[in-house]
Structures are given as structure tokens and as C-alpha cells.
Amino acid sequence: SYELTQPPSVSVSPGQTARITCSGDALPKQYAYWYQQKPGQAPVLVIYKDSERPSGIPERFSGSSSGTTVTLTISGVQAEDEADYYCQSADSSGTYHVFGTGTKVTVL
Amino acid sequence: QVQLVQSGAEVKKPGASVKVSCKASGYTFTSYDINWVRQATGQGLEWMGWMNPNSGNTGYAQKFQGRVTMTRNTSISTAYMELSSLRSEDTAVYYCARGQEGFDPWGQGTLVTVSS
């Protein structure tokens, strides 16, 4: 089955930049989406179609794509950004959706 | 505002079935897919499948094929996910999410506990 691989954890100091990668063979063909999940809450979409930001999501969240890897960048990290982040995409046929393994972002 | 409201927590015995509902409001229910995602405690997100509320067409993750059924009642803008032959490993929070250029928004989640 298709898999998306993320680093388990990323640590960053306030005001610095956090980068979270997501790797998958079908990413050159399928859009990626990113979600933020805080403890006890439902996930929230923060990036769609690789690099688009939904309304209401701060500008410090951005997304990019290069080959089989997509990246979520949080510029000027704030304490409130501490959360789990998941990428999501589809297999090469577009039939099955899949989530990445998840990355815990810790703000030091 | 666009909102998905799910039914309450359930406790089931192994081998039983559970049916979770997801009521949509603030948009045209038949215009967007509904996806179902689950999350076991301390674990990641797991996609289960999707349903087109207009046609009723569905697509299920291979892991759940044969055990999951997704349906809808358009008259009350509500989607349903039924999972059968429950086992302890199915204990998780189950979410519905509107699917259109990403899953947004999500329901509040429904805890399903499978225990003898």
C-alpha cells in the first residue's frame, strides 16, 4: 500500500523556522495537503494543493513541492504552533487517500 | 458557517457493529464528498473511505473493504459510517470531513470503544 513518510519530530525555538517534509512516490502526480492537530481537537487544514493557504490560516504557514517531497514551512514559529502535523495525498491513481505518519512540532 | 456535527460516543462489544452519523450544515450537502478518518489513541490519522452524497458512490480503503459501509440521507443532510465485526483494534476516534481540495472542515469526532 502507498505510504507517505514524515520525520517523527521537529524542535524549533520561538521566532525560528520549522520545516516538515513528506515523501511519497506519487507526490509528483498528486496534490498534497497539510493538517495541524492539537491535543484533543480535530485536525485543521493549513495548506491545500501543495502551496495554497485557506482563509484564516496565518501567512507564516507555507507549502512547497519538489519531486517526491513536499514541505510545510512555518516561519517565525509561535508557541501556539506546537502541534502534530500530517500531510495527506492520494495514490498515483487518485483512488485512495493516505495520511503521512505525522510530525510532532515542539516549540522550545 | 460550514459545520459537521457527529453523533455521541459509543461502547460496543467485539463482533458488534457501530453506526456513526455526521450532520452537515451551512452548505449544500450534495455538492461535496464526505470522507471518514479514524485515529486510535496516541496514533496517527487513518483514511477509511469517501462517499459522494449526490450519487451515493463510495470508495473504501482496502483495509476496511467488506467491513465498512458509508451511506447518506440527503433529506436531513446526514452521512453515516457503519463498521461491522468490531474488534478491540477498532477502538478509536472517528471523524467525518468534507472533501474538496483537502478535508475541511472536520466533525468533532466520535469515540468508539470496543470492549468485552
Interface residues (C-beta under 8 A of the other chain):
Chain A: S1 Y33 Y35 Q37 A42 P43 V44 L45 Y48 K49 E52 P54 Y86 Q88 T95 Y96 H97 V98 F99 G100 T101 G102
Chain B: N35 V37 G44 L45 E46 W47 W50 G59 A61 Q62 K63 Y95 A97 E101 G102 F103 D104 P105 W106 G107 Q108 G109
